[in-house]
Amino acid sequence: MKNIFAFLLSISTLSFANAQEANPTDFYYQIPEAPTEYTATNAVARMVDGLGFRYYWATEGLMAEDLSFKPNEEARTIEETIDHILGLSTVIINSVTNTPNIRPSQTVVRSYEEKRGKSLDNLKRASEILKKSTAKDLENFKMVFQNPNGATEYPFWNQINGPIEDAVWHSGQIVSLRRSAGNPFDSKVSLLRGKRKE
């Protein structure tokens, strides 16, 4: 009997571990612990983590019918806004890995869950790289957009006021859109504390 109990316990533990590995989006369930020192790269990493936390909760619990919601014909749907944030998160990770953004980009068909997971993973990886970097590294983390006619390059400053802040802006749009669709943002989430009140 003890052997059966031990076996069942090991199976459930393994299943839990695999579930954790299979769902990297849980990283931003709450904002990660703050760095111990104030540096330029830690500050930018914290901005990315704040974005990841907001995006996690802006998109948590969306239903299939929410994804197609838009307030009028000219507006983006929630899913189209998620697509845009995925693109912005790709620009962010590409900058800190010195990878050019190829234009026109190749469209990859993904489910909502895959788009959400990829966006959150991009932000998590970017934050981790930034936390291990120096202020001098920021000079090399350029945004490069490459197309058949050549390449355009921007300094990291434009990364901050461009893709990072733009993704925060659009995360807020998702919150507004989902409220209009009848599926509001979780009221227990504290953006100030970076946690959900249990």
N, C-alpha and C positions, 0 to 999 in steps of 0.2 A: 504494500500500500504506500509506503514511504517513497519507493522508487517511482510509482505512478504519479504521486504528488510532485516530486522533484522534476519529473519529465514535463508535466503540464505547466509547472512554473517556468521552466526554461523555455518552453514553446511560447508562452505568453510574453515573457521578457523579450525574446527574440522578435516576436511579432510587433511589440511596442517599439523596439529599436528600429526595425525596418520601416515602420510607419513614420517614425521621426525622420529617418533618412529620406523617405519618399516624399516628404512634405517640407521642403526648405523654406516655404513661405512663412512658417511659424517663427522664423528669426525676428520678424518685425511685429509680433504679437504685442510686445512692449519694446520701447526704445532701449537699445543696448546701454550698458553701463557707460557713464561718461569717462573720457580719458582723464588721467590724473594730472596732466599738465596742459596749459594753454599754449598751443603752437598754431602756426598758420594751417598746417595740414590736418591737425586734430579738429580745428574749427570747421574746415570744409567737410571733413568726414562727418562731423556732427550735423551739419546741414543736410548731408546725404541721408544720414540716419533719420533725421526729422522728416524728410521726404518719404523715406521707406515706411515709417510708422504711419504717417498720414495716408499714404497710398494703400497700405495694408487694410486700414479700417474703412477707407472710402470705398474699397472694392469687396470687403468681407460681406458675405451673405447676399450677394446680388443673385437674383433669379433670372432665368432665361428671358422672361418677359421684360425685365428691367433693361437688359442689354440693348434692346431695339428702341427704347424710349428716347424721344427727342421732343423738345417743347414746340418746335415749329419746323417747317420744311427746310429752312435755311440752316438750321443748327445741326451739329454732330449728334449722333446717338451716343449713348453711354459706351457702347462697344467701340465705336470709332474714336472716342476720346481715349479709351484704354489702348487702342492701337497706336495713337499718337504718343502716349506716355511710354509705351514699349520702345518706340523709335528714339525718344529722348534718353531713356535709360541706356540704350545701346550707344548713343553718342557719348554719354558720361563714362561708361566702362571703356570704350575705345580710346578716349582721351588719356586715361591713366594707364593704359596698356600700350600706348603709342601705336594704335591700330587706325589706319585711315578709314573714313566712312565712304564707302563706294556708292556713287550715284550714277545712274538710277539704281536704287537698291533692289535686291531680288526679293520678291514677295514669297514668304513662307506661310502656308496655311496652317494656322494653329487654333486650337480650341481656346475658349475664354480662360480655362484653368491654366493652360500652357502659357498664354500671354501674360497672365497675372504672375505665375511662378517665375517666368523668365525675367520680367521687369524687376521683381523683388530680388532675384538672384543677382542681376546686374548691379543693383544698388548696393547690395551686401558686399559683393566682391570689390566694387569701387571704394567703398568705405574702408574695407580691410587694407587695401593697397595704400590709401591715403594715410592711414594711421601708422604705417611702417615707413612712410616717406618723409623727406625733409622739405623745408621751404624752397630750397634750391631746385628740388625735383619738380616743383610746380611750374617752373619755367620751361621744362621739357614736356609737360603734359598738355600739349597743344591739341586743338581740334583741327583735324585735317579732313576736308571734303574733296574727294577725288572723283573726277568724271573723265570721259574720253578726251576732253579738251585740256586737261591739266588738273592742278590741285589748288585749293584755297586753304590758307592756314590762319588760325586765330589763336591768340594767347589764352592761357587758362582763365584770365579775367572774364573773357566772354563765356566760358563754361559756367561760371557762377551766375552772371546776370542772364544767360541764355538758357540752356537745357535744364539746369538745376532749378532755377526759379520758375521756369515755364512749367515744369512738371508739378511743382507745388501748386501753381495756379490752376492747372487742369485737374489735379486731385480735388481741389475745392469745387470745381465745376461738377465733378462726379457726385460729390456730396449734395450739391444743390439739385442736380438732375434726379438723383434717386429719391430725394424727398418729394419732388414733384411727381415721381412715378408711384408714390405711395409706399416706399420701402426706405424709411429714413435711416441715417447714420446712427450707430449705436450710442445712445445718450450716456452710457456708462464710461465711455472713453474720454480720458482727460488728456488733451493735447499738451497742456502745461506740464503735467507730471510724466507724460509718456507711458501711461498705464491705463488698463481698463479696471474700473472699480468692480471687484468681485462681490 
